[in-house]
Amino acid sequence: MLNLNRYRERAEYEGEVPGGASTDVSGREAYNRYGEVAVAVLARLGGRVLRHAELKLTVVGDETDRYDEVLAVWNPSLVAFVALATDPEILAVRAHRAAGLEHATLICCESGTEPVLAAPEL
């Protein structure tokens, strides 16, 4: 899965905040609250983050294509991804994700059975 995230300047919580956490945080901080749990659940389900990078510049596109970071995440199967998305621990903190992200794109890429990230041959 290729995750493209654009953060809100300040988190925007709606309704109850998980764990009674402060709502006066940046969008990135709110998302990181979600991310800590997501990475642990991902590992438990056999997946892992292959690459995380801050984005500096959109080369082709417009303002709607602006993102703050990209994460390449490997899941052992689509079933494992669905298990991640519906895991009770994830559902308990999803409000942090929603509060922190202004916009997100999640792209499902074809993958092999092993978590490999390598430079393409030129």
N, C-alpha and C positions, 0 to 999 in steps of 0.2 A: 504494500500500500504506500502510495506517495501522498503525504500530508502536506498541504500548503496552508499556512496559518497567517492571518492578519489580525493583530491584536487591537483591542480598544485601548485608548489612552488610559481610561479609568474603567474598572470592572463595572458592569451593570447587572446587578442581581435582581431577580424577580422572585418573590415568594421567600420561603424559608431557606436559610443558608446552611449547608451541611456542617455539622459540628459547631454551629454557632460562631463560625469564623467571621472576622472583621470584613465588612463590605468596602472599606476605604482602602482599596489596593489597586494597583495597576492591572490592566487586562492580562499582561504576561504573568504576574504573580498569581492571579486567579487561575489561569490555565495551568500553571505549574503545580497548583494544588491537585488538580485533576491528573496531570501528567505523572506525578509520583505514584499514584495508585495504578494508573494505566500501565506503566512500565513493569510494576510488580506483577500485575495480573497477566500481562503479556508473557513475561518470563515463566510464570506458573503454567501457562498454556503451551509453552514450547516455542514462543516467538522471541524476537529481539529487534531492537533498533539497530539498523545497519549504518545509518548516517544521519547526522543532524548538522544543519548549517544555517547560519544567519544569512539572509538574502540582502544583497547590497544594491542591486539594480535590475530593473526589468528592461531587457534589451529589445524585445518585440512585444508590443501590447500597449494598453492604456492604463489609466488610474485603477480600473477595475481588476487589472491583473497584478496589482502591487501586493506583495506578501512580505512578512517579516522573517519567516523561517520555513525551511523545508525539512521534513523527516522522511527517511526511507525506512519502512518497517516491514520486516519479514514475518509472516505467519505461516505455520506449517501446512495450513489448508484453509479453504474458505469456511469450513465448519469451525475451525479454531478462531477465525475472525469473528464469526457470528457469536461464538461463545464469549469472546472478549466483549463485544458490544452489548451483550445481554447479561453479563456477569453482575451479580448483586453488588459487589464492591464498586464496580464502574457506575452502575445506576445510582448508587448512593452519593456519588460526587459529580455527576454530570452537570449539576448546576454551576460548578466552577468553570467547566469548559464553556458553557453557554454564556456565562457572565464575562469571560475573558476574551472571547473571539468576536471580532467585528465581522469577519468573513473567513470561511474555511472551504477548501476543496480537498476531497479525498478521492484519489484515483487508484483503482484496482489494476495492477499490472500483472502480466503473466510472470510466473516464477517457477523455478525448478524446485526440487524437493529439499535442496540445501540452501541456507542463507548466504549467498555469495554476492559480493559487491566488488566488481573489478572494473578497471579502466578498459574501455573498448579498444580493440586493436585498430590502429590507423593505417 
